[in-house]
Amino acid sequence: MSNVFVPDAKGAVTLTKIQPNRAADGAVSFLESLARDVALVLKSLGGSAHQNVVIDCVTALKRNRGEAVTQDLRKSVVEAFERYSQWFARPFGEGSMRWALIAEPA
């Protein structure tokens, strides 16, 4: 189980427990790991959220697991979102800051 910080409609953030989605052999690249975290966060937020909320939640998830959070994490999360486009979409079109989960990682 992992904890994710989830904002409510009023902007208050609560800690929510969620089950991580891992590859069967556990061996995933850094970007795939980030993409899986994005998918996990989006699923916990009901399937879609603003890019900044997703990145903040991924950052909190990594910190909660005791993983290092670097200055370039935001850029890496966006890169993972774009590289694993079979899992994600921008429901309001290119240039939109809204992200959505369209397929769960296997």
Helices and strands as residue ranges (DSSP letters): E 2-7, E 13-18, H 30-44, E 48-50, H 51-64, H 73-83, E 88-89, E 98-101
